[in-house]
């Protein structure tokens, strides 16, 4: 392509905008802006395939773009807007910052990121690792470190390209499109993506260090004998999505809840059989044994099972402060504003356990029955409290695993079905 003076004037306008938009490039103004002499020299060359070098901070990174590439990007670049550290927009493009949940997959996608969908309804969706627009956002946000990682190839982004403004989706529909793309990628490659953000690597390392220090455990407790709840627990810890994390923690409690019912049934039956021998000749007494067995069998429904776990499998009083405010308010209302303590009336403690268990059971139903005609009761935990609920569920599940291992062997069997 023959470079003209008009083209270089447009490049000067573009680079002036970039310098004013991101002050990092002020130091490179002489390289980015064509002087009158340089314009004349460039257009006078026979083979004037001029390329512009943009120096980026961190690890001496740079991008080299041809005049033709820059002119194509010009309209987009002049409308660049950082919506958040996770989303960079222009008039016709969107860049959602993402990363793979597995570090090996993240490396693979950065090396082989040319994964595209066919354009649909005037919309194109790609995965990109070398977008000039994303690269510009990092120094604008001051999200870089000169010694740890650069700003160009550090980030993966899902790129949405609209053919015209009439095709632009609403924010909610755009998010659905991103979720659909992430699904198709997972289905085709077995690689799971999640939304991420542009960060200063040194700040991120510091945050990780502080988190590690906060959660530091100098010495582990003695190893527990393996039980199936451990596998479910580890799976829950690894899951990013808060609802799916909750569901796996719930499965831990659900796994042990029949044991709790069995223990109660065994104790009640033993007391019944401690009656005088003469009672065994009484028909009403015999029928009462069957009634007791049937009543305990009736407790093997999902709601009563989780209630039994809350009462027996962990120290509800000790960890109830980890519950979301929605549940704590319900318990406080039941207690008349009093604190739930070990000295609280036993029946009030049981009812408090049942209140929490019922709300958590209904939340589990909302997640399990994720269908359009599922009727919400209004008691379910909302999405903004799921992370707090999981803090409670994690501790409850951990205690349930250890509680189970303390039970005598004959109690670790599901006797009543």
C-alpha positions as CSV (number, residue, x, y, z in Angstrom):
1,X,0.0,0.0,0.0
2,X,1.4,3.4,-1.1
3,X,1.5,5.7,2.0
4,X,0.3,9.3,1.4
5,X,0.6,12.5,3.3
6,X,-3.1,12.4,4.2
7,X,-2.6,8.9,5.8
8,X,0.3,10.2,8.0
9,X,-1.7,13.2,9.1
10,X,-4.4,10.9,10.3
11,X,-1.8,8.8,12.1
12,X,-0.5,11.9,13.8
13,X,-4.1,12.7,14.9
14,X,-4.5,9.2,16.2
15,X,-1.2,9.1,18.1
16,X,-1.9,12.6,19.6
17,X,-5.1,11.1,21.0
18,X,-3.3,8.1,22.4
19,X,-0.7,10.3,24.1
20,X,-3.3,12.5,25.6
21,X,-5.4,9.5,26.6
22,X,-2.6,7.6,28.2
23,X,0.3,9.6,29.6
24,X,2.7,6.7,29.5
25,X,3.2,7.4,25.8
26,X,4.3,11.1,26.4
27,X,7.9,9.9,26.5
28,X,7.6,8.5,23.0
29,X,6.0,11.5,21.4
30,X,8.9,12.1,19.0
31,X,8.7,8.5,17.8
32,X,4.9,8.5,17.4
33,X,4.3,11.9,15.8
34,X,5.5,12.4,12.2
35,X,7.4,15.7,11.7
36,X,7.0,17.6,8.4
37,X,10.5,16.3,7.3
38,X,9.7,12.8,8.3
39,X,6.4,12.9,6.4
40,X,8.2,14.1,3.3
41,X,10.9,11.5,3.7
42,X,8.4,8.7,4.1
43,X,6.1,9.5,1.2
44,X,9.2,9.9,-1.0
45,X,10.4,6.4,-0.5
46,X,9.6,3.8,-3.2
47,X,8.9,1.0,-0.7
48,X,7.4,3.0,2.2
49,X,5.9,0.2,4.3
50,X,6.2,2.4,7.4
51,X,5.5,0.7,10.8
52,X,4.9,2.4,14.1
53,X,6.4,0.9,17.3
54,X,4.6,1.4,20.5
55,X,6.7,0.8,23.6
56,X,4.7,-0.7,26.5
57,X,5.8,-0.9,30.2
58,X,6.9,-4.1,31.7
59,X,9.5,-6.5,30.3
60,X,10.4,-4.1,27.5
61,X,7.3,-5.0,25.6
62,X,6.3,-3.4,22.3
63,X,3.8,-3.7,19.5
64,X,4.6,-3.0,15.9
65,X,1.7,-1.9,13.7
66,X,1.6,-0.9,10.1
67,X,0.0,2.3,8.9
68,X,-2.7,0.2,7.3
69,X,-3.5,-1.6,10.6
70,X,-3.6,1.7,12.5
71,X,-5.9,3.4,10.1
72,X,-8.3,0.4,10.4
73,X,-8.2,0.7,14.2
74,X,-8.4,4.5,14.2
75,X,-12.2,4.9,14.7
76,X,-12.3,2.3,17.4
77,X,-9.3,3.7,19.3
78,X,-10.7,7.2,19.4
79,X,-13.8,5.8,21.2
80,X,-12.0,3.6,23.7
81,X,-13.7,3.5,27.1
82,X,-12.6,1.5,30.2
83,X,-15.9,0.4,31.7
84,X,-14.1,-1.5,34.4
85,X,-10.9,-3.6,34.9
86,X,-12.9,-6.4,33.3
87,X,-14.4,-4.7,30.3
88,X,-13.0,-2.3,27.7
89,X,-15.3,-0.9,25.1
90,X,-15.3,1.1,21.9
91,X,-18.2,2.1,19.8
92,X,-18.2,-1.3,17.9
93,X,-16.1,-3.5,20.0
94,X,-16.1,-5.1,23.5
95,X,-13.3,-6.8,25.3
96,X,-14.2,-9.0,28.3
97,X,-11.1,-10.0,30.2
98,X,-11.1,-13.7,30.9
99,X,-8.7,-16.5,32.2
100,X,-8.8,-20.2,32.3
101,X,-9.6,-21.8,35.6
102,X,-6.5,-24.1,35.1
103,X,-3.1,-22.5,34.7
104,X,-2.0,-25.0,32.0
105,X,-5.2,-24.3,30.0
106,X,-4.5,-20.5,30.4
107,X,-1.0,-21.0,28.9
108,X,-2.5,-23.1,26.1
109,X,-5.1,-20.5,25.1
110,X,-2.5,-17.7,25.2
111,X,-0.4,-19.7,22.7
112,X,-3.2,-20.9,20.6
113,X,-6.0,-18.4,21.0
114,X,-7.3,-18.2,17.4
115,X,-10.7,-19.7,18.4
116,X,-13.5,-18.0,16.5
117,X,-17.2,-18.3,15.9
118,X,-18.8,-17.7,12.5
119,X,-20.4,-14.2,12.5
120,X,-24.0,-14.2,13.5
121,X,-26.6,-11.4,13.1
122,X,-23.8,-8.9,12.4
123,X,-21.8,-9.9,15.5
124,X,-18.5,-11.6,15.6
125,X,-17.0,-13.2,18.7
126,X,-13.3,-14.2,19.1
127,X,-10.8,-15.0,21.7
128,X,-7.8,-12.7,21.6
129,X,-4.4,-12.4,23.4
130,X,-2.8,-9.5,21.5
131,X,-5.3,-6.8,21.2
132,X,-3.8,-3.3,20.9
133,X,-6.9,-1.9,22.6
134,X,-6.6,-4.2,25.7
135,X,-2.8,-3.4,25.7
136,X,-3.6,0.3,25.9
137,X,-5.9,-0.2,28.9
138,X,-3.3,-1.6,31.2
139,X,-0.9,1.5,31.3
140,X,-4.0,3.7,31.4
141,X,-5.1,1.9,34.6
142,X,-1.5,1.9,35.9
143,X,-2.0,-1.8,36.1
144,X,1.5,-3.0,35.4
145,X,4.9,-3.5,37.0
146,X,8.1,-2.8,35.3
147,X,9.7,-6.0,36.6
148,X,6.8,-8.4,36.8
149,X,4.9,-9.1,33.6
150,X,4.0,-6.7,30.8
151,X,0.7,-5.4,29.4
152,X,0.4,-6.9,26.0
153,X,0.4,-10.7,26.2
154,X,-0.6,-11.0,29.8
155,X,-4.4,-10.9,29.2
156,X,-6.9,-13.1,27.3
157,X,-10.1,-11.4,26.2
158,X,-13.3,-12.4,24.5
159,X,-13.7,-9.9,21.7
160,X,-17.2,-8.9,20.4
161,X,-17.2,-7.1,17.1
162,X,-20.4,-5.4,15.9
163,X,-20.8,-4.6,12.2
164,X,-22.8,-1.5,13.1
165,X,-24.5,0.3,16.0
166,X,-27.9,-1.3,15.1
167,X,-26.5,-4.7,16.1
168,X,-25.3,-3.7,19.5
169,X,-26.8,-5.8,22.3
170,X,-27.9,-4.7,25.7
171,X,-25.5,-5.3,28.6
172,X,-27.5,-8.3,29.8
173,X,-27.8,-9.8,26.4
174,X,-24.1,-9.2,25.8
175,X,-23.3,-11.1,29.0
176,X,-25.5,-14.0,27.8
177,X,-23.5,-14.0,24.6
178,X,-20.3,-14.2,26.6
179,X,-21.7,-17.1,28.7
180,X,-22.7,-18.9,25.5
181,X,-19.2,-18.5,24.0
182,X,-17.6,-19.8,27.3
183,X,-20.0,-22.8,27.1
184,X,-19.1,-23.6,23.5
185,X,-15.4,-23.3,24.3
186,X,-15.7,-25.6,27.2
187,X,-17.7,-28.1,25.2
188,X,-15.3,-28.1,22.3
189,X,-12.0,-27.9,24.2
190,X,-12.7,-29.0,27.8
191,X,-11.2,-25.6,28.9
192,X,-13.3,-23.6,31.3
193,X,-13.0,-19.8,31.2
194,X,-14.1,-17.3,33.9
195,X,-14.3,-13.5,33.9
196,X,-11.1,-11.9,35.1
197,X,-9.6,-8.4,35.2
198,X,-6.6,-6.3,34.4
199,X,-4.4,-6.1,37.5
200,X,-1.0,-4.9,38.5
201,X,1.0,-8.1,38.9
202,X,2.9,-6.9,41.9
203,X,-0.3,-5.8,43.6
204,X,-1.9,-9.2,42.8
205,X,1.1,-11.0,44.2
206,X,0.9,-8.9,47.4
207,X,-2.8,-9.7,47.7
208,X,-2.1,-13.4,47.4
209,X,0.7,-13.1,49.9
210,X,-1.6,-11.4,52.4
211,X,-4.3,-14.0,51.8
212,X,-1.7,-16.8,52.3
213,X,-0.5,-15.3,55.6
214,X,-4.1,-14.8,56.7
215,X,-4.9,-18.5,56.0
216,X,-1.5,-19.8,57.1
217,X,-1.7,-23.1,59.0
218,X,1.7,-23.9,60.6
219,X,0.6,-27.5,61.4
220,X,-2.2,-29.7,60.1
221,X,-4.4,-31.6,62.4
222,X,-4.0,-35.4,62.5
223,X,-5.2,-37.1,59.3
224,X,-8.8,-38.3,59.4
225,X,-9.6,-41.7,57.9
226,X,-11.0,-41.2,54.4
227,X,-14.7,-41.0,53.9
228,X,-16.7,-40.0,50.8
229,X,-17.5,-36.6,52.3
230,X,-13.8,-35.6,51.8
231,X,-14.0,-36.0,48.1
232,X,-17.2,-33.9,47.9
233,X,-15.6,-31.3,50.2
234,X,-12.4,-30.9,48.1
235,X,-14.5,-30.6,44.9
236,X,-16.5,-27.8,46.5
237,X,-13.4,-25.9,47.5
238,X,-12.1,-26.0,43.9
239,X,-15.3,-24.7,42.3
240,X,-15.4,-21.0,41.4
241,X,-19.1,-20.5,40.9
242,X,-20.7,-19.8,44.3
243,X,-23.9,-21.7,43.6
244,X,-22.2,-24.8,42.5
245,X,-19.8,-24.5,45.4
246,X,-22.7,-24.3,47.8
247,X,-24.4,-27.4,46.1
248,X,-21.3,-29.5,46.7
249,X,-21.0,-28.5,50.3
250,X,-24.7,-29.3,50.6
251,X,-23.9,-32.8,49.2
252,X,-21.4,-33.3,52.1
253,X,-24.1,-32.7,54.7
254,X,-26.6,-34.6,52.7
255,X,-24.2,-37.6,52.6
256,X,-24.0,-37.8,56.4
257,X,-27.6,-36.9,57.2
258,X,-29.0,-40.5,57.1
259,X,-26.4,-41.4,59.7
260,X,-27.8,-38.7,62.0
261,X,-31.3,-40.0,61.5
262,X,-30.2,-43.6,62.1
263,X,-28.5,-42.6,65.4
264,X,-31.7,-40.9,66.6
265,X,-33.8,-43.9,65.5
266,X,-31.4,-46.4,67.2
267,X,-31.5,-44.4,70.4
268,X,-35.3,-44.2,70.5
269,X,-35.6,-47.9,69.7
270,X,-33.2,-48.9,72.4
271,X,-35.2,-46.9,74.9
272,X,-38.3,-48.5,73.7
273,X,-36.8,-52.0,74.1
274,X,-35.7,-51.2,77.6
275,X,-39.3,-51.5,78.7
276,X,-40.3,-54.2,81.1
277,X,-40.6,-57.7,79.6
278,X,-44.3,-57.8,80.3
279,X,-44.9,-55.0,77.9
280,X,-43.9,-57.3,75.0
281,X,-47.0,-59.2,75.5
282,X,-49.2,-56.1,75.0
283,X,-50.5,-55.6,71.5
284,X,-50.5,-51.8,71.8
285,X,-46.8,-51.9,72.8
286,X,-45.9,-54.0,69.7
287,X,-47.8,-51.6,67.4
288,X,-46.0,-48.7,69.0
289,X,-42.7,-50.3,67.9
290,X,-43.9,-50.4,64.3
291,X,-45.2,-46.8,64.6
292,X,-41.8,-45.7,65.9
293,X,-40.0,-47.4,63.0
294,X,-42.4,-45.9,60.4
295,X,-42.1,-42.4,61.9
296,X,-38.3,-42.6,61.6
297,X,-38.6,-43.9,58.1
298,X,-40.8,-40.9,57.2
299,X,-37.9,-38.7,58.3
300,X,-35.9,-39.9,55.2
301,X,-37.2,-37.0,53.1
302,X,-34.8,-34.3,51.9
303,X,-35.9,-31.6,54.2
304,X,-35.9,-33.6,57.4
305,X,-32.6,-35.2,56.5
306,X,-30.8,-31.8,56.3
307,X,-32.5,-30.7,59.5
308,X,-31.1,-33.8,61.2
309,X,-27.6,-32.9,59.9
310,X,-27.9,-29.4,61.4
311,X,-28.9,-30.8,64.8
312,X,-26.4,-33.6,65.0
313,X,-23.4,-33.3,62.6
314,X,-21.8,-30.1,63.5
315,X,-21.6,-27.4,66.2
316,X,-24.4,-25.1,64.9
317,X,-24.1,-22.7,67.9
318,X,-20.4,-22.3,67.4
319,X,-20.6,-21.4,63.7
320,X,-24.0,-19.8,63.3
321,X,-22.4,-16.3,63.2
322,X,-21.0,-17.3,59.8
323,X,-24.5,-17.5,58.3
324,X,-25.8,-14.8,56.0
325,X,-27.7,-11.9,57.5
326,X,-31.0,-13.2,56.0
327,X,-30.9,-16.4,58.1
328,X,-29.4,-14.7,61.2
329,X,-32.4,-12.2,61.2
330,X,-34.9,-15.1,61.0
331,X,-33.2,-16.9,64.0
332,X,-33.0,-13.6,65.9
333,X,-36.7,-13.0,65.4
334,X,-37.4,-16.5,66.7
335,X,-35.2,-15.9,69.8
336,X,-36.9,-12.5,70.5
337,X,-33.7,-10.6,69.7
338,X,-31.6,-12.7,72.1
339,X,-28.2,-14.2,71.2
340,X,-28.0,-17.9,70.4
341,X,-25.8,-19.4,73.0
342,X,-25.0,-22.8,74.5
343,X,-27.1,-21.9,77.5
344,X,-30.2,-21.2,75.2
345,X,-33.2,-23.4,75.8
346,X,-32.6,-26.7,74.0
347,X,-35.9,-26.5,72.1
348,X,-35.0,-23.0,70.9
349,X,-31.7,-24.3,69.7
350,X,-33.4,-27.1,67.8
351,X,-35.9,-24.6,66.2
352,X,-33.0,-22.3,65.2
353,X,-31.3,-25.2,63.5
354,X,-34.5,-26.1,61.7
355,X,-35.0,-22.4,60.5
356,X,-31.5,-22.3,59.0
357,X,-31.8,-25.8,57.5
358,X,-35.1,-25.1,55.9
359,X,-33.8,-21.9,54.2
360,X,-30.7,-23.7,53.0
361,X,-32.8,-26.6,51.8
362,X,-35.0,-24.2,49.8
363,X,-31.9,-22.5,48.4
364,X,-30.6,-26.0,47.3
365,X,-34.0,-26.6,45.6
366,X,-33.6,-23.3,43.7
367,X,-30.3,-24.4,42.4
368,X,-31.1,-28.0,41.7
369,X,-34.4,-27.2,40.0
370,X,-33.0,-24.6,37.7
371,X,-36.0,-24.5,35.3
372,X,-38.1,-21.7,34.1
373,X,-41.3,-22.9,35.9
374,X,-39.7,-23.3,39.3
375,X,-41.7,-21.4,41.9
376,X,-39.6,-19.4,44.3
377,X,-40.9,-19.2,47.9
378,X,-39.1,-16.0,48.8
379,X,-37.1,-17.8,51.6
380,X,-34.2,-18.7,49.3
381,X,-30.8,-17.1,49.8
382,X,-30.1,-14.4,47.1
383,X,-27.0,-14.5,44.9
384,X,-25.3,-11.6,46.8
385,X,-25.2,-13.7,50.0
386,X,-24.0,-17.0,48.5
387,X,-20.3,-16.4,49.2
388,X,-21.1,-15.8,52.9
389,X,-23.4,-18.8,53.0
390,X,-20.5,-20.9,51.6
391,X,-18.2,-19.8,54.4
392,X,-20.8,-21.3,56.8
393,X,-21.3,-24.4,54.6
394,X,-17.5,-25.0,54.4
395,X,-17.1,-25.1,58.2
396,X,-20.3,-27.2,58.7
397,X,-19.1,-29.7,56.1
398,X,-15.6,-29.9,57.6
399,X,-17.1,-30.6,61.0
400,X,-19.5,-33.2,59.6
401,X,-16.7,-35.1,58.0
402,X,-14.9,-35.3,61.4
403,X,-18.1,-36.0,63.3
404,X,-18.8,-39.1,61.1
405,X,-15.3,-40.5,61.7
406,X,-15.9,-40.3,65.5
407,X,-19.0,-42.5,65.2
408,X,-18.7,-46.2,66.1
409,X,-18.6,-48.6,63.1
410,X,-22.1,-49.9,63.7
411,X,-23.4,-46.3,63.4
412,X,-21.7,-45.6,60.1
413,X,-24.2,-47.7,58.2
414,X,-27.5,-46.6,56.7
415,X,-29.7,-49.1,58.5
416,X,-33.2,-47.5,58.0
417,X,-34.1,-47.0,54.3
